Each structure stands twice: as structure tokens, then as C-alpha cells.
């Protein structure tokens, strides 16, 4: 039997149905975040294996159980790695079930962290995470109160600023991790600049791009979990596992997070962090959201206003540096992207 591998285009309804059926058969939900999908077909053009990419991750990898043991997954992964290398992605990541980990180890992937016996996070660089921690450790300071904040800031609001100011005031050094994946409506280069401009008056902040190790909602896979609550919990537990190692490298004793009453995702996430971080000797401090006119300030509200073209309504919701950005010529492509987005509110 000979097999061929080809790209599956989003408008190929027949092949897409086959992918979804194969994933479902193998107990995998099709992930919402995919930017490339391939299929392996037999001589009758029946799909026998599939795999996808998103950013620098491999995901939704499956082989029809009737063909397992034939080495088909090796072909899928090799194809996806060639696609990624051609895109310029050299450092690659994947998530797999624990019982499949050994197979991917044989293909040159190494464990970073795992959630119980559910999901393993792996990379194709033997020393990648170790080297990342070593670089962070160079910025560690002994004998001081060190805290951390992780934020996407899409965009940076007065709510974010309130959280950062509180954490900076209550500690000697604040490690501010900025989610660096470009999975948000506002590019990372802009988000980083607005964070740094908005916090320039604080002199005890150490800024870090999150890289690929602090995992965003967009990057964490949903395809192994049975429902959305399980996805959120799995993401939180994996994030905590990785963050604990980062905290040890930087001697971080506290993590500050913003409360968001309207967000189911943040509520579950914060609850798990409150339970798990103290077990690693890290205090989890949940800070009530700063409010305007009785309503919590959120990036979702700001994006809604930007979608409506109501830049003038941003006063009192964002720092002046953020508002000025959205008034400048440079912001026009970003504003067009927000205006075209179907949904700008995150739950």
C-alpha cells in the first residue's frame, strides 16, 4: 500500500470532513487554532492520518487505529517539520498524551512539563527550556521580595496599570512577563511598547517576553480535553507547572493576577492558581479590578470601543500613551483588523 501526503485547504469540504471524522474517531477534538493541516491518503484517497500546525506548534496529530504500527505518524511529523522549517520556525513544540510521549521522544522531542497523566508539553531542542531558565537566572536577585505579573495586554489598559503599580509598590522587583505570541488582534511589538511606555514611571520592573514557554489561551490545545472547563483547567495546571520552574530561577515569591468577574476562563484559572501556587511556595494574590463608573476596566471593553471607532471614549480606560497610539497613523491597520473581527470579547 502506498500513501501520499498533501496539504488540506480550508475550502476543501470533503477532506475537512474526513479530518474531523478521523480526529473524532481517535478521541481528539479539532482545535480552533490551526494555520496548516495535512492529510495522508491511501490509494483510494481515504484519509489514514492527519496533523496540523499553529504558529511554532504541531497539533491534532492522529492515525487511523486500523493503520497504527505502520510508521505513518513518522511521515506526518516529518512533513509538518519540513513545513515549519520552511516558515522559519526552527524551535518547535507539541502537546501529546502521556502514552504517546515515547514515540515523539524517538523523533527528537523532549519533555518540558506535563499535567498529571493527561498532556505532555514537548520541544525539539534538548536544552531549550534549560537554557531559557539559565538566562532568566542571570537576572535573579538574592534576598529581595520578587513578584511576577503575566499579561497579554491586548491592549494595555488602566486596569493593567493598576495591577502592575500595586505589585511594583509591594515588592522590591517585579518581573513582568508579556505574552509574545502574535495570536492577538494587537501585535506583540505594539503591546510591548504600550506596556513599557505605560509603566515607564516605575523603576523596579524587569521586562520579559514570554517566548514559547508561558502558554497563552491561543496556544494551549483544546483537542485532548472533553469540554471547555477541562481545557481551562489543563491550561492552568500546565502554566503553573512551567511558571513554578521560572519562579525558582528568578526567586519569585508572589504572582499577582487580576480578578475578572465576567470571565469564566479567568475565574477557573485564578481558582486553580490559588490552590496550586502555594504548594510551590508562591503566594497567589488576586487583585480586584480597577473600575470606571462602577464597571471593571477590561481590554475586551476597550476592543469593543475600538471596533465601533469610538477612540475618544477611551479616556479613563487606558493610559494616555495607549490612547495616543490609537490616534496615530501607525494604528490604522490594527484598527481595521479589530473592526473586521467578528468577536472582540473574550470569555
N, C-alpha and C positions, 0 to 999 in steps of 0.2 A: 504494500500500500504506500503510495506517495502522497505527500502533503504539500500545500502551498500556503505561505503567509502573505497576507495583504492588509493594507490599511482599510479600515471601515469608516466611511464618511457618514456624518450625522444624517444626511438626507437619504441614505440607503436603508429604507424601511425594512426590507426583508432581512438583511444581515443584522440590523439592530435588534429585530425581534429574536433572531437566533442567539445573539449575545445575551439578551435579557433572560431568555429561556434557559440557557446553559448556566448562567450565574445562579438563577433561582434553583435549578436542579442541584447545584453543588452547595446550596445553603449560603449564598452570597447576595447581598442587595447591591444593585448597580449604584455606584457612587454618583452624587450630584456634580462633583467637581472632577471632570475629565477633559483633557485637551488633545488626546490622541488615543485611538483604540485600534487594535489589530485583531485579526482572526486567523486561525489555522484551519484550512478546509481540506477535506478528503477529495477523492476523485469524483465523487457525486455532488461536490460543493456543499456538503454538510459540515457545519461548524463543529470542530472537535476540541478546540482550545482557544482561549482569548486572554488578552491582557491590555492594560491601559496605562497612560501616564497622566500626571498632573504636576506642572512645574518640574521639579527635580525628583519626583517620587514615581515609583512603579506601583500600580494598584489594580484591583479587580482581576487578579490572576486566577484562571480556572482551567482545568482539563476535564473533559467528559470522563466520568468514572469508568466507563467501558474501555477507555484508552489509557488509563493510568498505568505507569510502568513502562511506557514506550519511549520515554525521554522527550515527550512533546513540550513540556514546560521549559525545558532547557532551550528549545528553539524559540519559544515565545520571549523568554527573558533576554536571550542573545539579541533578538530583533529589536526589542524595546531599548536595550542598552545602546545599540548602534544608532537608533533614532535620537536618543538623549545626547550621545556624544556629538552627533551632527548638529544638534541645537546648541552645543557649547556647555552642556551640563556634564561635568566630569564627576563631581561628588553626587552620588545617587543614594536614595533612601527608599525603603519599602516597609510595609507592615504585613505581617503574616500571622497565621495561627501558630501556636507553640508547637503543634505536632508536625508542622511543615518547616520549622526553622532549620533543621539539619540539611534539608535539600538546598536551601538558599546559602547556607554556610559553604556547601560544596561548590557553589557558583561564585564565591568570593565576597559574601556579605557577612557582616559582623554585628553582634547584638549590642545595642546601646542601652535599652531598657525594656521592661515587659510589665504588663498588667496581669497579675495573677497567672493563670494558665490560659489567658484569652488572646491577647495581642502582643506580639514582639515587634519592636521598632529596630530596624537594622540599617546599616550603611555599607558602602563598598570600599571604605577606607579603614584599614585595620587600626590606625592610630588617630582617626579623625576626632572623635569625641574626647579622647585623652589629650590630644594637642590643644583642643579648644579650652579644656579645663586648665591646662598648664598656662595658656595665655591669660586667662582670667586671673589665675592665682598671682600673676605678676602685679596685679592691681589691688591685691588684698592688703588690708592694714590690720595689724595686730592690736588688740586691747582697745578697740573703739566700738561704739554702737553702730552697727551696719544694718541697713534695711534695704529692701528691694521693692520696686514697683514694676509691673509689666503692663504695657499698654500698646494698643493699636493706634488710638487717636485718629479716628477717621471721620472728621478732623479733630484737632486739639481744641478743647473747649475750656470754659472756666470751671467746669466740673473736674476735668483732668488736672487743671492747675491747682484747684483746692486740695485734691488728693496728694499731689506732689509737694505742695507747700507744707502740708501737715506732716508728711513723712520726713521731709528735709528738716523741719523745725525740731522734731522729736528724736533725731539721730545725728551722729557725727558725720556719717557719709551715707548717701543714698545712691544705690545702683539702679539706674533707670534703664530697663530693657525695652527697646522699641521693636515691635514685630516688623520684621524687614521683608516679609514676603509681599509681592505685589499682587495680592488677591483682593485688595480693597479698591473702592472707587477712586480714592485719592492715592497717587503713587507714593512709595516709601520715601523717595528723595524729598518730596514736599512735606510729608508727615514728619519726617525727621527735622527738617528745617523749622517747621512751625513749633514743634516741641522745644527745640533748643532756643528759638527766639522767645517763646513764651515763658521760659524758665531761666533766662539769662541773668536775672537778678539774684539767683540762688547760687552760692559759691561752693556748695558741698555735694554737687551731683557728679556722678561718674556715668557717662552715657555709653550704652552698649547696643549695637544692632543685634537682634536676637539670632540672626543666622537661621540655620535649619533645625536647631535643637529645641528651641522654645516653640511649641507647636500651636499653630492657630486653628481656629474652628474650620477654616477652609482646608487646611492640610490634613487634619485628623480624619481617618477614614470612617465612613459610616457603614461600610459594607459587611463588617463582621458582627454588628450588633443587631439584636432583634427589633429594637424600637428606638425612638429618638432619645428617651431618657437614658437608655443603656449607652448610647453614643456619647452623651454629655458626661456620664459617669466615667466611661472608659477614657475619654479625653482628659478629664480632670485627674484621674489616677496616674495616667502616663505622664502628664505635665508635672505632677507632684514628684514622681519618681526621678525625673530628669532635673527638676528645679532643686531638689534636695542635694544632688551632687554639685550643682552650680553654687548653691549656698555654702556648701562645705569649702569649696575652692576660694570663695570670697569672704568667708567668716560672717555670713549674713545670719542675723538672729531674728529678723522680723520681715514679714511680707505684708504690705498694705494693699488692700483691694477695695474698690468702690462698690457700695451697695447699689443695686438697681432693681427696685421693687417690681417694675413692669416686665422684667426679663426672666423667663423660666430658666433659660440657659445659665445666666449668671447666678440665679438663686441656688440651683443644684450644685453648680461649680463651687460657689462660696461655702456652701454647707459641707461639702466633702473636704475642702481645704481646711476648714475649721477643725474637722475631725482628725485629719491625717498629718498636717504640718507639725503640730505639737509633738507627735510621736518621734519626729526627727529633730526636736529641739528648736523648732522655729515657731514663733508666735504668728498667728494669722489675725491681722487687725482689719476688721471690716468698717469702713468709714461711711457714715450716712452721706447720701448725695447732696451736693450743693443745689439749692433750689432757686428758682426765679418765679415770682408770682404764684408761689405755692406748688409749683411743678418741678420735679427733679430735672436738672440740666442733663441732656444726653446728646451724644453725637447723632443718634437717629433723628432727633428733633431738628438738629442743625441741617442734616442732609435733606429732610423734608422741605425746609425753608429754601434751601439752595435749589432743590428740584422745581419749586414754584417760582424761582427767580427773585425771592424776597431777601436779597443780601442786606438791605437796610434794616431788616428785622433781627439781625444777628447781634446787635448791641445788647450787652447784658448776658449773652450766652457764650461768647468766645472772647479771648484776649484781642486787643486791638491789632496785634500782629497777624492773627488769623483772619480777621475781618479785612484788613488791608490787602492780604494776598488775594482774596476772592474778588476784590475790586480791580485787580491789575490785569493787564493783557495776558500775562502768562497763564492765568487761571481759566481762560476761556475754553480750552479743550477739556479740562476737568469738569467744568460746569456743564458742558454739552453732554459728557458721559453720564453725569448724575441726572440730568434732565431726561436722558433716554432710558435710564434704568427703570425696570418695571417695579421693583420694590427696594426702597432705601431704608426700611425699618428692619432691625434685627431683633428677633425674639429669643 
